[in-house]
Amino acid sequence: MNNEKHILTYKDDVNLKRGDIIEPSLIEAIERSSLYVVIFSPNYATSRWCLDELVKILECTKKYGRKMIPVFYGGVTPSHVRNQEASYADAFVEHKAKFPNDEAKLENWKAALKEAADTSGFDSQVTTYVLMVFFKRVYWPESHLVKEVTKRVLEAIRPNSSPITEGLVGIESEIEAVDKLLETDPQRNRVIGFWGMPGIGKTTLANSIFQKIDPDVFEGRHYIPDFAVQLKTKTVKDLQNELFKVLLRDDNPQDIAFGHKLSRLRRLRAFVVIDDVTSASMQALEELLDWKFCNLFGPGSRMILTSTNQQVLINACQEVHQVPGLDEEKALQLFSFYAFKKDQPPDEYKERCEKVVAYCGGNPLALRVLGVAFYKKKLDLWDMKLEKLRTLHKKDIQDLLMISYNELSRDEQSAFLDIACFFNHESYDFVTRVLDEDLVTNLADKSLVGIDYSKGKIEMHVLLEDLGQDIVEAETDPQKRTRWWEVKDTLDLLAKNKVNIEFIYISFSNSNYLY
C-alpha cells in the first residue's frame, strides 16, 4: 500500500532477534520520521527492543509535535495494552524476572504502553467488523484495515501548509505558473519541459510539484532523478523495468509481454518526471518511452522533463517553461537565510549582501553556497571576500563556486575532488569508509555536498560535480594528473605513460573496453 500511495516508509529490521538492544540506526530513523505507525501484536511486549522503540517514539511525538497511529492487531485490544493484560501480562512477568533490579525501566515501559493505548488508533476487531447478519458476525477482509490505516496516514502527512516548499524562497509562484500549464487540456496528455542554467532550480521545482501531486488523481507516479547520470551505470532496460514496476505495481514487469504492458499503461493516468535530460541521452529517452509520449499513457497523463538544453525540450515537449533566476528581493532573502539564518541581513551588512546577490545573478545554488561561505564572518572578512568577487570578469557560476573551494583546507579539497570525480550518488556508508567522515560532513556543512539520509547516499549538485572534474582535468600534464575515471582515457594513459596515480575509479557496466 505504501508503494501505491507513494509514502516513503522505514521498516525496522525484521531479522533482529527478540530482546536485542535498539540499534543506533533505528534511533536515527525514528528521529527523522514524521509519523509513526505502531502495530501492537500479541508478541509485541515480549521484545525489550520494541518497548524501547515505543518509548523513543513517544519521546519524539512530544519533542517534535509528531503523530503516532496505534494499530491493535491479532486479537490485541487497547485494554490489553493499557493494563498489560493477556499476553502483555505474561510478557511483563518475564521482564520482571529478567530485570529484577530495574523497576524504573519496567514502569517506563508500562507508562508508554498506557499512553499509546489512550491514543486514537485502530482496533482490528472493530475496524474489520461490519454487522450481525442472522446472528452471525460479518467481517471486512484485512485489506480493508490496511486501506483505513493508509487513509489516516495520508491525512496526517498532508498538513494545511505544505512542508515541501518550506524554506524554498520564490518557489510558490513558480509552482502556480506550472500548475496552469499542467491544467491545460485536462483530458489530453501533455509533456512540459523545465529549462534553465545549472543551479537555477529546475530539479527543485520538478520535485516540489511531484511531491504535491495528489495520488488519488494519478493512478501511477514515477520520478527518475539524474537521468543522464543513471545511464552511466544502468541500461535503458533497467530504467524501463523500474518505470513499469512502479506504474503497473508489479514486482516482475519483465515477465509481462511488452505489448500487454503497453496496453495496461494506455489505460493508466500517470504522472512522470524525468530529471536532467541531455542531448546525449535523448536516444535513451526515446528507447525508454518508445517515444510515444502522448500515446504511451492514459488520457490526462502528465510528464515533466528538465534540461539545460532548450533544443532538447523543444523537440520533446508541447510546452517549455524557462525557470527564471530569483529577483533581487527573493535572492537577498535566500542569501540572508544562509548567511544570517534570517530573512533579511543586518543593516550594517546589507550593502555588502546586495553586492554578492548582484554577482550571483539570481542563481539559487550560488546564493546558497556563498551564503554558507559568508556565515558568521566579520565585516573585515566580508570585505576580503568581496574583493575576490570583484576580480571576476565573468558571471560564470563555477568561478563563484571556486571561491568556496579555494577556502577549503587541502584535505577538504581532496575529498571534494574525490566525490566529484568518483563518489557522487554513491552510498554514504561506502564513501565514509574510503574518505574521512569528518571531511564529508564538513563539505556538507558548507553546502558543497549533500547527504540524502532517507536514501543513505551522497548527492553532489551536478554543477559542483562539473566544477570538481574541471579542476582535475585542468591538470593538463598526464604525468601530474591525480584522478582518472573515464575508461578509454585511463587505458590509453596506462598504455603510454609511466605515472604516479592517486586514484582510479572505473565502472565497466556500460563499457566496450572489457578485456
N, C-alpha and C positions, 0 to 999 in steps of 0.2 A: 504493500500500500504506500510505503514511503517513496518508492520509485514512481508509482503512478502519480502521486501528488507533488513530486519533486521536493520532498522535505529532506534536508541533509541531516542524517542521524548518526549517532555514535552508539554502538552496542558493545557492552563490556565483554571481556574475554570469556567465552563460553568454556574454554579449556582450563580456566583457573580452578584449582581444587578447592573444595568447600573448606572454609576456615582460614585460607591464606590471608595474609595481611593485604590491605588495599594497596594497589600499585600506585606509584607516583604519577604515571601516565594517566591513570584513571582520575586521580585527583585533579590533574590539569584539565582533562576533558570536562569534568563536572564544572570547574571554574569557568570554562569558556562557553558552556552550553547556555542557551537562552530559555530552555523549557525542559522539564523533567517528567517522564512517564515511568512510574514505579509499579511493577506487577507484583502483587502480593499473592504468591502461590502457597500451597500447603507446606513446602520445604523452605520457604524464604527465610524464616527466622533461625534455621539451623546454621546458617552461614554468618560467622563473625564479620566476614568481608562485606556481605550485603548490608548488615546492620551499620557498620562503619560508613558505608556508602550513603545510606539513608541519612545519617547524622550530618554528613558533609553536604548533601543536597539541601536539607532544611536550613543549614547554616547559610548557603548561597541564596536561598529564597528570601531570607531576612536581610542579608547584606546587600544584595543587588535588586531586590524587588521582583524576583522572577517567580514563575508559577510552577507548581507541581501538580500532576494529574495522577492520582492513585487508581489502580485497577485491581479489584478484588476478584481473584480468579481461582477456578478449580475447587469450588465449594467453600472457599475462604470468605467470611463476611467481615464487614467493618468491626463488628463486635469482637470477633476472634483476634483481630489485630489490636484494637483499642485496649482490651482487657487481658491480652495474652491467654486466650482460651484455645481449646482443642490442640492441634499440632503446635501452636505457638507456646502453649503452656509446657508441653513436653520439651520443646527446644530450650526454654529457659531453665528447666531442671538440669539439662546437660551443661548449659553455660555456667550455672552456679557451681556445679561440681568441678568444672574445668578451671574456673577463675574464682575460687573461694575468697580471695583477698582483694578482689577488685569490684566491690559492691557499687562504687561510683559509676563504673562503666556500664554495669547492668542497669542501673537506674537511668543512665543517659539513653541507653537503647530503648528502654520501656517508654520514656518520655517522647522519644522520636516516633515510636510506633503509635502512641496515643495521638500525637499531633497530626500524623499522616492520616490516621483513621477518621479524624474530625474534619479533614479537608474534603471538599466536594469532588467526587470522582465517579467511578463506575463499579457497580456490583454486578458481576457477570450473571448471577442468578436472576437479578431484577431486569437487567438490560435485555437478556435473551428471552425472558418470559413474556408471552403475549397475552394469553387469556385462558380461561377454562372453557373447553368445548365438551359438552356432555360429560362433565365431571372429570375430564382429562386435561392435564396441562399441555399447552402447546408452546413450543419454543422457536425463536428465530435461530438460524444457524450461527455459529461463532463468527462467521464473516460479517454478520450484522454488528456485532460488538466492535470488530476492528474498524468498520466504517464509522461508527459513532465516535470512537476514540480519535480517529483521524480527523473527523469533522471538528471536534473540540480543539485538537492541536492546531488546525488551520486557523480557527477563530482566535486562538491565543497568540499566534505569531503574526497576525495581521493587525497591528495597532493602528490607531487613528492617524498618527503622524508616522510616515514610513521611515524606518531606520536606514533604508537603502541609500537615501540621499543625504543623510545626516553628515554634516561636515564637508559635503561636496559643493563648494561655492559655485553658483551660477548654473548648476545642473538642472534645476527645476524648469527654467524657461526653455531649455533645450529639449527636455522630455515632452513638454507641451507641444513644441513645434513638430517633433517626430510623431507624437500621438495623432496629430492631424493627418500626417502622411499615411499612417497605418490605418486610419479610419476611412480613408478614401476607398470607394468601391468595395464595400464590406463583403460582397458575395464573390468577388474575384480575387485571385491570388496576386500578391504583389511582392516584389523584391526591392528593398530600399538599400541604398549604399551610403555609408558614412565615410567621408573623405576629409583629409586634413594632414598637416605635418606631424611628424613623430612627436609624441608627448602632448598633443593638443587635447586629448581626452576622448578619442573615438572609442576605445575599449571600455572606458569608464561609463560612457553614455550607453553603449550597447548592453553592457552588463546590468546597468541600472534598469533599463527597460525590460530586459529579460526577467529580472527578479520580480518586477511588479506585475507581470502578466498573470492574469487570473487563470489558474489551471483548469477551472471549470469551463472556461470559454474555449480553450485549445485542448484537444484530446491528447496531443503529444507535443513535447517541447524538448529541444536539444541545443546545447551550446558547445561549439567547437572552438576552443581558445588556441591562439598561436598556430593557425593552420599551416603556414609556411614552415614553421619550426618543427611541427609534428611530422611533416613529411620527410624530415631527415632521419627519423627513427621508425616510422610506421609506413606501411604501404597504403595505397588508396583503399584496397580491400579491407584492411584493418579498420580504417575510419568509417568505411561504409557499413561494416558489421556493427560497429558501435552505434552508428546512427539508427540502423534498423532495430537493433536490440532495444534502444531507449524508446523509439517511437512506436514500435509494434509490441513493446513489453514482452519480448520473447528472449529467453536466455540463450537460445541456439538458433539465431536467424540464418546461419549458414546452412542449416538443414532444410530450409524452406526454398522452394524453387523461386528463382528471381522474378519470373512472371507473376507468381502468386503474391510475392512481396509488393510488387508494384500495384497489383490490383487492390491490396489492402490499404496501401498508402494513399491511393486516389480516393478512398472513402474517408480519409483521416484529415481533420483540420489541424494543421501543425504550425508551430512557431519555431523557427530555426535561426540561430545566429552563428555565422562563421567569421571569426576574427582574423585579421591580418592576411588578406588575400593579395598576393603579389603577381606580377606579370609572369614570373617563372612558375607559379603554382596554378595558373589558370587551367592548364591541361588536366591537372589532377582534379581540379574542381569540376570540370566537365565530366570526367570519369566518375567522380563521386556521386554526382546527382544526375548522371545521364543527360545533363544539360537541358533537362525538360523542367526548368524551374516552375513554369506556370501550370504544367500538367502533371507534375510528379505527385503533388499532394491534393487533398480535397478542397472544395470551394471555401474561400475565406482564409486560406493559409497565408502566412507571412514569413518572409525571410529577410534578415539583415546581414549585409556583408560590409566589412570595414577594410579600408586600404589607404595607403599613402599615394597610390597611383590612380588618378582620376579616370584615366582612359580604361583601366580595368573595370571600373564600376559602370562607366557609361555603356560598355559593351554588355554588361550582365544585368543591369538594373533598370526598372521603369523610372526610378527617380533617384537622384543623388543629392544627399544633404551634406553640405560643407559644414564641418564642425568648426565654429569660429574660436578665436582666442578670447580670453576674458577681457571685458572692458576695464578701464583704469580703476574704477571703483571696486569691482569684484576682484581684480588682480591684487590690489592693495589689501583687500580683506583676506584673501588666501595667503599672501606672503606674510601678513601680520600674524595670522593664525600659527604659522610655523616658526616665525622669528620671535614672537612675544607671547604666544598662546592666548591672544586676544583678537577681537575683530578689527581693531584699529591700533596703529602704533602709538606710543607715547609722543607727545608734541615735539620733544627735542630730537626724535628720530624720524619724524615724518618726511622731511625734505630728502633725507638720505634714502628712505624707503621708496619714495617716488622715483628716484634715480634708478634704483635696482629694478623696479617694476617696468620702467621705460625700456631697459635693456632686455628684459625677458619677453617683451612683445606679446604679453597675454598667454604665454605658454605655461600651462599648469605644472608640468613636470619641472621646468626651470624654476618657477616660483617656489615650488615645494623644496627642491634640493637646495637652492640658495637661502631660503628661509631657515632651513636647518643649519646651514653653514654660518649664518649670522646670529643664531640663537645664543643668548647670554653673552654676546660680545660687547665690550665697552666702546664708547664713541670713537676713541682714537683708533681702535682696531677696525671699526667700520670704515673710517676714512682710508685706511690702508687697503682694505678690500675694494672699496670703490675706486681707488686709484688703479687697481688691476683691471677693473671693468672698463675704465676709460681708455686703456691701451688697446682694447679690442676694436678692430676696424670693421669686423663683420658681426652680424647678429646671429651667426650660426650657434645653435643651441649647444653643440658639442664644445665650442670654445667657452661657453659659460660654465658648462659642467666640469671643464678642465680645471677651473679654479678650485672646486671642491676636491678634485682628485689630487692636485698638487699639494694640498694641505694635509693629505693623509701621511701617516708615518710610512716608512719603507715597507714594513711588514704588512700594513693595511693595503698599500698599493699592490703588493704582490698578490695578496688574497683577492683583491678586486679584479685583477687581470686574470687570475686563475678561474674565478667564477664566470667572468665574461667570455673566456675562451673555451672553458670545458664544462662548467658545472651548472649553468643556468637550466632551470626546470628539473634539476636532479633532487633526489631525496635529501632532506635536511640531515638525517642521521648519517648518510653516506658522506656528504660534504664535510660535516664536522668531524668525521673520522680521518679525513685527509687534511683538512685545514683546521687551525686553532679556532675553537668555538667562540672565544672572546673576540677574535678578529672579525668573524662573520657577524656577530651581534653588534659590534662597533659600526660596521658598514651599514647594518640595518638601521641603527640609531641615526645615522647620517643620511638616511633615505637613498643610499646608493645600492642597497639590496633589499628586496622584500622577502619576508618569510611567511608563507601561507601555512599557518598552523593547522587549518582544517584538513589540508591535503598532505601536510608534512613535507613540503617542498620549498626549495629556494626559487624565488621568482624575481629575476632582474629585468627591469624595463628594457625593451629592445633597443631603445636609444642609448642607454648606458652600456648595453652589451656591445653595440656597434662602436661606442667610444673606446672601450677596453680593447677590442680587436684591432681597431685602427692604431692605437698606441703601440701594440705589439708589431703590427705589420709595418710600422714606420721604421722599425729596426731593419734597414734595407740590406745590411750585410748579413747573408745567410749564416756565416760563422758566428755572428754575435746574437742572432735572434734566439730567444729563450723558449718560445712556446710554438708548437705546431699542432694543428687539428684537422687540416684538410688532407685526405688520404693521398691524392696524387702529389701534392706539394711535398708531403713528408717522405714518400717513397723516392721521389726524384732527389730530394736533399740527401737522404741516406746513401743513395747510389753514387752521388757525385762529390760529396763533401765529407771531410772529417770535421765534426763539430762537437762542441760540448752543449748538450741539450738538458735543460732542467725538467721539461715536462712534454710528453707526447700523449695525446688522448684522441683515439680514433674509434669511430663507430663504423663497423663494416656492414651494418644491416642492409643498407641500400647501395652498396658499393660494387663496382665492376672490377675492383682491384684485389679480389680474393686470390690467394695462391694455394 
